[in-house]
Every structure is written in C-alpha cells, then in structure tokens.
Amino acid sequence: MRYENNSLSIKYWAEDDRPREKLVLKGKTALSDAELVAILIGSGSKNESAVNLSKRILASIDNNLNSLGKLTVEDLKKFKGIGEAKAISIITALELGRRRRLEAALELPKINSSKAVFNIMQPIIGELNHEEFWVIYLNNSNKVLYKEQLSKGGLTGTLVDVRLVYKKALDLYATAIILCHNHPSGKLAPSVADKSITQKLKLAGETLDIKILDHLIVTENAYFSFADENIL
C-alpha cells in the first residue's frame, strides 16, 4: 500500500507557511522569491513541494531573478515538476515585472545621482547581449528632456557619431547630457575606447556650452560612473 507524503502538500502546512495565505496575512514583501515563484506554479511534484521546486530552480541560476527572466520554456521544462503551462506562468510574470520597470524608466524623471541614471537605463540595456550607446538629454534643472539610442554594436564595441549627439542636443535646447552604454560581458571597468569617446564628446560639448554630467557603464546588476570616480 502506498502512503501519500502529506508533508509535501501545501494544504498540510501551517497557515503562516503557505505562500498564498502568508501573502494575505503578512503582505507580499513577507514572501521569499521562492515562495512567490511557488504561487506562480501552484504545485510541485509527488516528491517535492512547490516551494522546494522553486528553491531548486532559483538555486540553479544563483538566486538571480534577472537570470530567471532569461530562461526559456524549454529551459524551465528541464526541471521535474515544471510543464509548459507552469513555465509560461513564470516567464509571463517576469516579463510583466520587466515591463513595469521599463514603464517607470520612460517617465523620464529629474536626475539627481548616478543611481537615478542606472535605474532608468538598466531595464533598457542592462540585460542585452550586445552593446548599445545611449544619450540622455537634460535641461538646466537636470530634468530629462529625451533619451535615445545613438548606436548599436556587437559584443566588443559600438560606434558613436559626435555630430549626431550634439545635433539632437541643439534641437532640444539641452544644456547637459549623460552618456550611457552597456557591457554585456559584465565587466565594469571602462576601456581605453570608452575613455577616449568620453573626452572627445566632452571637448566638443565645451564649444557649445553643453556639459557632459556623467558617463555610465551599465551591467545587469551594477554600474560604473565616470563622475563618481572623478575621471570625467
């Protein structure tokens, strides 16, 4: 005779330990990442609870939610207990989160720190597998007027046209700009080319009385600020 291992079923857990009930009782911030994923997938397998299955999935990508968002349906289906429907639920939730961050970035707030720039640009370029160069145009109150992708390159670099940068700045009557590009490799240290284009743009801006306030190198989880490091 086979006995069901009831300890694996969420319905037999203490009420405070059940993810859905815990969310209602204590709020969404009280839940761990694994518990939130467990709510998405609903159930585990015969030998594993939904929370333990979620912990196993997260452990495989070093508990990095950005990495979780990059997994495909086929990647997720490799985990026992995850079928197509559960995989789609996880991917959908992470994509909604990404779009929420992107919408927040599109609000174009006032810039008061390098972290504010990172919060704007990370959802846009932080997780790309190719390099992109962006420019943020500001007015004299550091309010964002516009931001645009200036160029798109391969894994090793991208080309920047100084004339295009300042043509847009003049069209917008911008008084300052911030340069941003990503490093798909994850390395934060600026290259010789990064430093060179920064100085080239800085010198060109001085003749037009348009300041470069910063140049950020953005990766998935961090950033490097030329201004913060006093090398602008």
HELIX and SHEET records of a PDB file:
HELIX    1   1 ASN A    6  LEU A    8  5                                   3    
HELIX    2   2 ILE A   10  TYR A   12  5                                   3    
HELIX    3   3 GLU A   15  ASP A   17  5                                   3    
HELIX    4   4 PRO A   19  LYS A   26  1                                   8    
HELIX    5   5 LYS A   28  ALA A   30  5                                   3    
HELIX    6   6 ASP A   33  ILE A   41  1                                   9    
HELIX    7   7 ALA A   50  SER A   60  1                                  11    
HELIX    8   8 LEU A   65  LEU A   68  1                                   4    
HELIX    9   9 VAL A   73  LYS A   77  1                                   5    
HELIX   10  10 GLU A   84  ALA A  105  1                                  22    
HELIX   11  11 SER A  114  ILE A  125  1                                  12    
HELIX   12  12 VAL A  162  LEU A  172  1                                  11    
HELIX   13  13 VAL A  192  LEU A  208  1                                  17    
SHEET    1   A 5 VAL A 144  LYS A 152  0                                        
SHEET    2   A 5 GLU A 132  LEU A 138 -1                                        
SHEET    3   A 5 ALA A 176  ASN A 182 -1                                        
SHEET    4   A 5 LYS A 211  VAL A 218  1                                        
SHEET    5   A 5 TYR A 223  SER A 225 -1                                        
END                                                                             
